[in-house]
């Protein structure tokens, strides 16, 4: 949790409790979306991201950053 952060799933949720973000993401407990670091465009799901040719590129620190299909094509 120290490295990735944490999230709290409320008691009314299907799986209540406190989880690290990596686990919560793997369990698909978080709302999923990606924002393009260049233009700010958002895609709501993985299928649509693949269809629109979203890609990840490493920044100067080696962290992967999402780029929409249009911005990816301009790289």
Rosetta blueprint (number, residue, H / E / L):
1 X L
2 X L
3 X L
4 X L
5 X L
6 X E
7 X E
8 X E
9 X E
10 X L
11 X L
12 X L
13 X L
14 X L
15 X L
16 X L
17 X E
18 X E
19 X E
20 X E
21 X H
22 X H
23 X H
24 X H
25 X H
26 X H
27 X L
28 X L
29 X L
30 X L
31 X L
32 X L
33 X L
34 X E
35 X E
36 X L
37 X L
38 X L
39 X L
40 X L
41 X L
42 X E
43 X E
44 X L
45 X L
46 X H
47 X H
48 X H
49 X H
50 X H
51 X H
52 X L
53 X L
54 X L
55 X E
56 X E
57 X E
58 X E
59 X L
60 X L
61 X L
62 X L
63 X L
64 X E
65 X E
66 X E
67 X E
68 X L
69 X H
70 X H
71 X H
72 X H
73 X H
74 X L
75 X L
